[in-house]
């Protein structure tokens, strides 16, 4: 799976303005809505927040991947933001996050959802790449970093 086939340049935010988990999630869902990728914005937001209440998606190493499945999307969608001031996310390592990747997918399409989660996780194992993402100064720079990494 190539993430830039899912991620639209308009769904990248650097820096995130949100100062807490919920406001950052809302900000990313708003990006998806503004890019006309959602059928029902409220359904997507509710699915992601409910999933987050079940168990934090802060996977550690300053990364969170909030996600949800719902009828509010027709296909897998993705938004990413960088918090220049790390956000408390109840991560498994107890540390705040600065890279937040939000995914939303239809209820009946588990395969692409799981593939995207796995691809994001693999990319984030590269510490140099992760550091470049965290230090990016613009949405364009962040998208370009992901595009170049995907082309390797």
C-alpha positions as CSV (number, residue, x, y, z in Angstrom):
1,X,0.0,0.0,0.0
2,X,1.2,3.5,-0.9
3,X,0.0,6.1,1.6
4,X,0.1,8.9,-0.9
5,X,-2.6,7.1,-2.8
6,X,-4.8,7.7,0.2
7,X,-3.4,10.9,1.6
8,X,-4.4,14.1,-0.2
9,X,-2.0,17.1,0.0
10,X,-5.0,19.1,1.4
11,X,-5.2,16.7,4.4
12,X,-1.9,17.6,5.9
13,X,-1.6,20.2,8.7
14,X,1.7,21.7,10.0
15,X,1.6,22.7,12.7
16,X,-1.6,21.4,14.3
17,X,-3.3,24.1,16.4
18,X,-5.0,21.6,18.8
19,X,-3.5,21.4,22.2
20,X,-5.2,18.2,23.4
21,X,-6.1,14.9,21.9
22,X,-9.7,15.7,21.1
23,X,-9.0,19.1,19.5
24,X,-6.3,17.5,17.4
25,X,-8.6,14.8,16.2
26,X,-11.3,17.3,15.4
27,X,-8.8,19.4,13.4
28,X,-7.8,16.4,11.3
29,X,-11.5,15.4,10.7
30,X,-12.2,19.0,9.7
31,X,-9.4,18.7,7.1
32,X,-11.0,15.6,5.6
33,X,-14.4,17.3,5.6
34,X,-13.0,20.5,3.9
35,X,-11.4,18.2,1.2
36,X,-14.8,16.7,0.5
37,X,-13.7,13.2,1.5
38,X,-16.4,12.5,4.1
39,X,-20.0,11.5,3.6
40,X,-20.9,12.4,7.2
41,X,-18.3,14.3,9.3
42,X,-20.1,13.8,12.6
43,X,-20.2,10.0,12.1
44,X,-16.4,10.0,11.4
45,X,-15.6,12.1,14.4
46,X,-17.8,9.9,16.7
47,X,-16.2,6.7,15.4
48,X,-12.7,8.0,16.0
49,X,-13.5,9.4,19.4
50,X,-15.3,6.2,20.5
51,X,-12.4,4.1,19.4
52,X,-10.0,6.4,21.3
53,X,-12.1,6.0,24.5
54,X,-11.8,2.2,24.1
55,X,-8.0,2.3,24.0
56,X,-5.6,5.1,23.2
57,X,-4.1,5.1,19.8
58,X,-0.9,6.7,21.0
59,X,1.4,3.9,19.9
60,X,4.5,5.4,21.6
61,X,7.6,7.0,20.2
62,X,5.7,10.3,19.8
63,X,3.2,8.8,17.3
64,X,-0.6,8.4,17.5
65,X,-2.8,6.8,14.8
66,X,-6.4,7.7,15.8
67,X,-8.8,5.7,13.6
68,X,-12.3,4.5,13.2
69,X,-14.7,2.6,11.0
70,X,-18.0,4.0,10.1
71,X,-20.6,4.8,7.4
72,X,-19.3,8.4,7.2
73,X,-16.8,7.5,4.5
74,X,-17.1,5.7,1.1
75,X,-13.4,4.7,1.1
76,X,-10.3,4.7,3.3
77,X,-9.3,8.3,4.0
78,X,-6.2,9.8,5.8
79,X,-5.1,13.0,7.4
80,X,-1.8,13.8,9.1
81,X,-0.7,16.6,11.4
82,X,2.4,17.6,13.2
83,X,2.1,19.1,16.7
84,X,5.1,21.3,17.3
85,X,4.1,21.4,20.9
86,X,3.6,17.7,21.7
87,X,0.1,16.6,22.8
88,X,-0.7,14.3,25.7
89,X,-2.4,11.3,24.1
90,X,-2.3,8.6,26.9
91,X,0.3,6.8,24.8
92,X,1.5,3.4,25.8
93,X,4.9,4.8,26.6
94,X,3.4,7.6,28.7
95,X,4.9,10.3,26.5
96,X,3.1,13.0,24.4
97,X,2.9,12.8,20.7
98,X,3.8,15.1,17.8
99,X,2.9,13.0,14.8
100,X,-0.8,12.3,14.5
101,X,-2.1,10.2,11.6
102,X,-5.9,9.8,11.4
103,X,-7.6,7.1,9.4
104,X,-11.3,6.5,8.7
105,X,-12.7,3.6,6.7
106,X,-16.0,2.0,5.8
107,X,-17.2,-0.6,8.3
108,X,-17.1,-3.4,5.7
109,X,-13.5,-2.8,4.3
110,X,-11.1,-4.0,7.0
111,X,-8.3,-5.0,4.6
112,X,-7.1,-1.5,3.4
113,X,-7.6,-0.2,7.0
114,X,-5.2,-2.8,8.4
115,X,-2.8,-2.4,5.5
116,X,-2.6,1.4,6.1
117,X,-2.0,1.0,9.9
118,X,0.8,-1.5,9.1
119,X,2.4,0.7,6.5
120,X,2.3,3.8,8.8
121,X,3.8,1.7,11.6
122,X,6.6,0.4,9.3
123,X,7.5,3.9,8.0
124,X,7.7,5.2,11.6
125,X,10.3,2.7,12.5
126,X,12.8,4.8,10.6
127,X,14.0,7.2,13.2
128,X,15.6,9.6,10.7
129,X,12.4,9.8,8.7
130,X,10.3,10.3,11.8
131,X,12.6,13.1,12.9
132,X,12.2,14.8,9.5
133,X,8.4,14.6,9.8
134,X,8.5,16.2,13.3
135,X,10.7,19.0,12.1
136,X,8.8,19.8,8.9
137,X,7.7,23.4,8.7
138,X,4.8,23.2,6.2
139,X,2.2,20.8,4.9
140,X,4.0,20.8,1.5
141,X,7.3,19.8,3.1
142,X,5.6,17.0,5.1
143,X,3.7,15.6,2.0
144,X,7.0,15.7,0.0
145,X,8.8,13.8,2.7
146,X,6.2,11.1,2.7
147,X,6.1,11.0,-1.1
148,X,9.9,10.6,-1.3
149,X,9.9,7.9,1.4
150,X,7.2,5.9,-0.4
151,X,9.2,6.1,-3.7
152,X,12.3,4.4,-2.1
